[in-house]
Amino acid sequence: MTATKAEGCDVPLVVDVDGTFLKTDLLLECFWKGLGVAPIQTVRAAVANLSDRPALKQAMAQIAPVDIKTLPLDPDVMAVVDQARQAGRQVLLVSGSTHSLVAEVAAGHRPFDGAEGSSGTVNLTAEAKAARLIELFGEGGFDYIGDSHADIPVWRKARQAFAARSRPRFLAKLTAQGITPTPIGMAWAGRDLIKGLRPHQWLKNMLLFLPLFASHRVDLAGVTAALLGAIAFSALASAIYIVNDLTDLEADRVHETKRNRPFASGRVPIKVGMAASLVLGILGLAIGAALGWGMLAVLLVYLVLTLSYSFHLKRVRWVDVTMLASLYTLRVVAGAMAASVVASGWLFAFIFPIFLSLGCVKRLTELAKAKGSGNVPGRRYSAADRDDLLNVAILSGLGALMVFIAYSLSATAAALYTHIWLLWGVTALLGLWLTRMIYTGWTGQQDYDPIIYAVTDKIGLSLVVTCMTFLVLAAT
């Protein structure tokens, strides 16, 4: 980067990249993309270069270079940059991120008058960045926009300081150190982090109560244990949802609705998501351990399978929908384990094909809403797979209904239900419900998640409530 020392109103504006010009962090973007596309190579590089920050940044950028065009910009910082450009001032990007990526960002958002980043040996942050800018412009010869503790040495040497999306506590700390930056934009909000936990998905963990109700057991001890199990699953699931979102950042940003997710949009920093995921994961496993070694084992299996799904299996056709069905079925196993209920084999034989069908419905919805004939972002399905997905959804649903009919004729059902003929009515209603789910997925009427659609669809809910009424009456 070449630049000249400026005077008076021509003082250049220097802008940081990570967390400032971009509402994200390039190193972490590369790391999480690497975990998705080359997990073993990424982990090896991270471990090998953990103590060498410049080498780590270069290694991550080489393994998984990010798509610069999709990265979220900070509109408030952009407004200051545009104002400086209109005033005829030099505007430069100087960042601790590896130089090749910083240059790409500058080239993709012209006109910048220069760009500089870390090399393989120099980590251009904190004192090193301050020294470089003093070398170029002299002390007090530049204005600087930053966002973090690492920018404090640079702000000290700048003529004017700007702090992007900083919290009041951090601004107060800067003031106490004699730095009075002009704040730009708002810090991330807790409500956005909560959205990233996907609390609406916790409804799926109601499946843990299914073994209790299927065995007609509703005692306080059993319900309490199942509730604690559901809380453990919810915490662990939210931790993994964050991991899933972080590995899917690029795919989400080109998606019609997923681009608005907290991490893809940059509303919540990746570091915050990583911390939240760790805390929730520990919390979920701790509750599981309190419920017993069996429950902890189920949670660990769920953790391994879900991480495998997030990092690789969700990109493998047909394996992904099978994994989704397996993870739902595992929740039923967890419910039986938490409440110490011996679940019937009939229950698992019925549940798995139901969720295999719904997994296909999820992909059908994505394809129905997709634009163009290419693969769905982050998946391996295209329009050519629609008929196959429809067939598997229908056959799986029919398989579940056949299992339920066979169950109604079994000795197990005879021991639990007095009016068996009402179970046949349940079969008919389930058939109508599955037909509606498949049809609305095929036509793109659902909003990407069939489970969430199921609990908000009034017609579908009326069918489910009628099914439950019939089951209660059959047992009376």
NORSULJO-V40346 format. One record per backbone hydrogen bond with DSSP energy under -0.5 kcal/mol. NH is the residue of the N-H (numbers start at 1). CO is the residue of the C=O. E is the energy in kcal/mol with one decimal. If there is no record, write none. Layout:
NH & CO & E
NH & CO & E
This chain:
10 & 7 & -2.1
11 & 8 & -1.3
12 & 141 & -0.6
13 & 90 & -3.0
14 & 12 & -0.6
14 & 143 & -3.1
15 & 92 & -3.0
16 & 145 & -2.3
19 & 22 & -0.6
19 & 24 & -2.1
20 & 17 & -1.7
21 & 16 & -1.4
22 & 17 & -2.7
23 & 72 & -2.8
29 & 25 & -2.4
30 & 26 & -2.4
31 & 27 & -2.4
32 & 28 & -2.6
33 & 29 & -2.2
34 & 30 & -2.6
35 & 31 & -2.0
36 & 32 & -1.2
37 & 33 & -2.1
38 & 34 & -3.1
42 & 38 & -2.4
43 & 39 & -2.5
44 & 40 & -2.4
45 & 41 & -2.3
46 & 42 & -2.4
47 & 43 & -2.5
48 & 44 & -2.6
49 & 45 & -1.8
50 & 47 & -0.9
52 & 49 & -1.4
53 & 51 & -0.6
56 & 52 & -2.4
57 & 53 & -2.4
58 & 54 & -2.0
59 & 55 & -2.5
60 & 56 & -2.5
61 & 57 & -2.0
62 & 58 & -1.8
63 & 59 & -2.2
64 & 60 & -2.4
68 & 66 & -1.1
70 & 67 & -1.3
71 & 67 & -0.5
71 & 68 & -1.1
74 & 21 & -2.1
75 & 73 & -0.8
78 & 74 & -2.4
79 & 75 & -1.8
80 & 76 & -1.4
81 & 77 & -2.5
82 & 78 & -3.0
83 & 79 & -2.1
84 & 80 & -2.1
85 & 81 & -2.3
86 & 82 & -2.4
87 & 83 & -1.3
88 & 85 & -1.7
89 & 84 & -2.4
92 & 13 & -2.5
93 & 114 & -2.2
94 & 15 & -2.1
94 & 92 & -0.6
95 & 116 & -2.5
99 & 118 & -2.6
101 & 98 & -0.8
102 & 98 & -1.8
103 & 99 & -2.8
104 & 100 & -1.5
105 & 101 & -2.4
106 & 102 & -2.4
107 & 103 & -2.6
108 & 104 & -2.1
109 & 105 & -0.9
109 & 106 & -0.7
110 & 107 & -0.6
113 & 91 & -3.0
114 & 91 & -0.6
116 & 93 & -2.1
118 & 97 & -2.5
119 & 122 & -1.6
123 & 121 & -0.5
124 & 122 & -0.9
125 & 123 & -2.6
128 & 125 & -1.5
129 & 125 & -0.8
130 & 126 & -2.4
131 & 127 & -2.7
132 & 128 & -1.9
133 & 129 & -2.3
134 & 130 & -2.2
135 & 131 & -2.1
136 & 132 & -1.6
137 & 133 & -3.1
138 & 133 & -0.6
138 & 134 & -1.6
140 & 157 & -3.1
141 & 138 & -2.1
143 & 12 & -2.6
144 & 160 & -2.3
145 & 14 & -2.3
146 & 144 & -0.5
146 & 162 & -2.4
151 & 148 & -1.6
152 & 149 & -1.8
155 & 151 & -2.8
156 & 152 & -2.0
157 & 153 & -0.7
157 & 154 & -0.8
158 & 154 & -0.8
158 & 155 & -0.8
159 & 142 & -3.4
160 & 142 & -0.6
162 & 144 & -2.4
163 & 182 & -1.9
164 & 146 & -3.1
164 & 162 & -0.5
165 & 184 & -3.6
170 & 167 & -0.5
171 & 167 & -2.2
172 & 168 & -2.5
173 & 169 & -1.8
174 & 170 & -2.1
175 & 171 & -2.3
176 & 172 & -2.1
177 & 173 & -1.0
177 & 174 & -0.6
178 & 175 & -1.8
179 & 174 & -2.8
180 & 178 & -0.5
181 & 179 & -0.5
182 & 161 & -2.9
183 & 181 & -0.6
184 & 163 & -2.9
192 & 189 & -0.8
193 & 189 & -1.3
194 & 190 & -2.3
195 & 191 & -1.8
196 & 192 & -1.6
197 & 193 & -0.9
197 & 194 & -0.8
198 & 195 & -1.4
199 & 194 & -0.6
201 & 198 & -1.9
202 & 199 & -1.6
203 & 200 & -1.1
204 & 201 & -1.7
205 & 202 & -1.7
206 & 203 & -1.9
207 & 204 & -1.7
208 & 205 & -1.5
209 & 206 & -1.8
210 & 207 & -1.4
213 & 209 & -2.1
214 & 210 & -2.9
215 & 211 & -1.5
216 & 213 & -1.1
217 & 212 & -3.1
218 & 216 & -0.6
223 & 219 & -2.4
224 & 220 & -2.7
225 & 221 & -2.2
226 & 222 & -2.4
227 & 223 & -2.3
228 & 224 & -2.4
229 & 225 & -2.3
230 & 226 & -2.3
231 & 227 & -2.2
232 & 228 & -2.4
233 & 229 & -2.6
234 & 230 & -2.4
235 & 231 & -2.5
236 & 232 & -2.4
237 & 233 & -3.0
238 & 234 & -2.4
239 & 235 & -2.0
240 & 236 & -1.9
241 & 237 & -2.5
242 & 238 & -1.9
243 & 239 & -1.6
244 & 240 & -3.0
245 & 241 & -2.5
246 & 242 & -2.4
247 & 243 & -2.0
248 & 244 & -0.8
249 & 246 & -0.7
252 & 248 & -2.9
253 & 249 & -1.8
254 & 250 & -0.7
254 & 251 & -0.8
255 & 252 & -1.6
259 & 255 & -0.9
260 & 257 & -1.9
261 & 258 & -2.0
265 & 261 & -2.6
266 & 262 & -0.5
267 & 262 & -1.1
268 & 262 & -1.8
273 & 269 & -1.8
274 & 270 & -2.4
275 & 271 & -2.2
276 & 272 & -2.6
277 & 273 & -2.5
278 & 274 & -2.0
279 & 275 & -2.3
280 & 276 & -2.5
281 & 277 & -2.3
282 & 278 & -2.2
283 & 279 & -2.3
284 & 280 & -2.6
285 & 281 & -2.1
286 & 282 & -2.3
287 & 283 & -2.2
288 & 284 & -2.0
289 & 285 & -2.4
290 & 286 & -1.8
291 & 287 & -1.4
292 & 288 & -0.8
292 & 289 & -0.7
296 & 288 & -0.5
296 & 292 & -2.2
297 & 293 & -2.3
298 & 294 & -2.0
299 & 295 & -2.3
300 & 296 & -2.3
301 & 297 & -2.3
302 & 298 & -2.5
303 & 299 & -2.5
304 & 300 & -2.6
305 & 301 & -2.7
306 & 302 & -2.6
307 & 303 & -2.4
308 & 304 & -2.2
309 & 305 & -2.1
310 & 306 & -2.7
311 & 307 & -2.7
312 & 308 & -1.8
313 & 308 & -2.4
314 & 309 & -2.2
315 & 312 & -2.2
316 & 313 & -1.7
317 & 315 & -0.6
319 & 317 & -1.7
320 & 316 & -2.0
322 & 318 & -1.7
323 & 319 & -2.4
324 & 320 & -2.2
325 & 321 & -2.0
326 & 322 & -2.1
327 & 323 & -2.6
328 & 324 & -1.9
329 & 325 & -2.2
330 & 326 & -2.2
331 & 327 & -0.9
331 & 328 & -0.6
332 & 328 & -1.0
333 & 329 & -1.8
334 & 330 & -2.4
335 & 331 & -2.1
336 & 332 & -2.0
337 & 333 & -2.3
338 & 334 & -3.1
339 & 335 & -2.0
340 & 336 & -0.5
340 & 337 & -0.6
341 & 336 & -2.5
343 & 341 & -1.0
347 & 344 & -0.8
348 & 344 & -1.0
349 & 345 & -2.3
350 & 346 & -1.5
351 & 347 & -2.6
352 & 348 & -2.0
353 & 349 & -0.5
354 & 350 & -1.2
355 & 351 & -2.1
356 & 352 & -2.1
357 & 353 & -2.2
358 & 354 & -1.9
359 & 355 & -2.2
360 & 356 & -1.8
361 & 357 & -1.9
362 & 358 & -2.1
363 & 359 & -1.6
364 & 360 & -2.5
365 & 361 & -2.4
366 & 362 & -1.8
367 & 363 & -2.3
368 & 364 & -2.5
369 & 365 & -1.7
370 & 366 & -1.0
376 & 381 & -2.5
379 & 376 & -2.6
383 & 373 & -0.5
385 & 382 & -2.3
386 & 383 & -1.4
389 & 385 & -2.6
390 & 386 & -2.5
391 & 387 & -2.4
392 & 388 & -2.4
393 & 389 & -2.4
394 & 390 & -2.4
395 & 391 & -2.8
396 & 392 & -2.6
397 & 393 & -2.0
398 & 394 & -2.6
399 & 395 & -2.3
400 & 396 & -2.2
401 & 397 & -2.1
402 & 398 & -2.3
403 & 399 & -2.1
404 & 400 & -2.1
405 & 401 & -2.2
406 & 402 & -2.4
407 & 403 & -2.4
408 & 404 & -2.2
409 & 405 & -0.9
409 & 406 & -0.7
410 & 407 & -2.0
413 & 407 & -0.6
414 & 410 & -1.7
415 & 411 & -1.6
416 & 412 & -0.8
416 & 413 & -0.7
417 & 413 & -2.9
418 & 474 & -2.5
419 & 474 & -2.1
420 & 418 & -0.9
422 & 419 & -1.3
423 & 420 & -1.6
424 & 420 & -0.9
425 & 421 & -1.0
426 & 422 & -1.7
427 & 423 & -1.9
428 & 424 & -1.8
429 & 425 & -2.2
430 & 426 & -2.8
431 & 427 & -2.1
432 & 428 & -1.9
433 & 429 & -2.5
434 & 430 & -2.8
435 & 431 & -2.1
436 & 432 & -2.3
437 & 433 & -2.4
438 & 434 & -2.7
439 & 435 & -2.4
440 & 436 & -2.7
441 & 437 & -1.8
442 & 438 & -2.5
443 & 439 & -2.1
444 & 441 & -1.0
445 & 440 & -2.6
446 & 440 & -1.0
449 & 447 & -0.9
450 & 448 & -0.6
453 & 449 & -2.2
454 & 450 & -2.3
455 & 451 & -1.5
456 & 453 & -1.2
457 & 453 & -1.6
458 & 456 & -0.7
461 & 457 & -2.9
462 & 458 & -2.1
463 & 459 & -1.7
464 & 460 & -2.2
465 & 461 & -3.0
466 & 462 & -2.0
467 & 463 & -2.1
468 & 464 & -2.4
469 & 465 & -2.2
470 & 466 & -2.5
471 & 467 & -2.2
472 & 468 & -2.2
473 & 469 & -2.6
474 & 470 & -2.5
475 & 471 & -1.3
476 & 472 & -0.7
476 & 473 & -0.6
